[in-house]
């Protein structure tokens, strides 16, 4: 399942984070980072997915 989350994190970072943690603080941080720049959103999403 991690492979699916990683692929979704690259395509749509908030979705990958949502599947990992739900509507938590990390999800909202990722929304903000993705709006500020696509690459920071991807990096944060991968960090959230791979750290859990």
N, C-alpha and C positions, 0 to 999 in steps of 0.2 A: 504493500500500500504506500510505502514511502516514495517509490518511484512515481506513482501517480501524483502524489502531492508535490514532488519536485518539478515535474513537468507542468503542473498547474501553476506553481509558483513562478515559473519562467514566463508562462503565457499571461497569467493574471494573478499577480502576487497576493492580493487580499483573499482570493479564494483559497489558495494554498494554506494561508495562515488560518483562515476560518475552519478549514477541515481539520487542522491540527489542534487549535485551542478554542474554537467557538467565538462568541462575541465578547471576548475579554479585552484587556488593555492592549495586548500585543496586536490584536486585530485593528484597533483604532490607530495605533502608532503606525501600522503598515499602511493604512488608508492615507494618512497624512504624508508619509514618505513617498508613496506612489504618486500622490498629487504633486509633490514637490519635484519629483524626478523618477522616471521609471526604473533606472538602475538602482538607486537606494532602496526602492521597494522590493526589488528582486533580492538584493543582498540581505535585507532584513528577513524576508520570507524564508530564504534558504537557511539563515542562521536559526530562526525559530524552529523550522522543521528538523534540522539536523541536530539541534541541541536537546531535543526531547526524545 
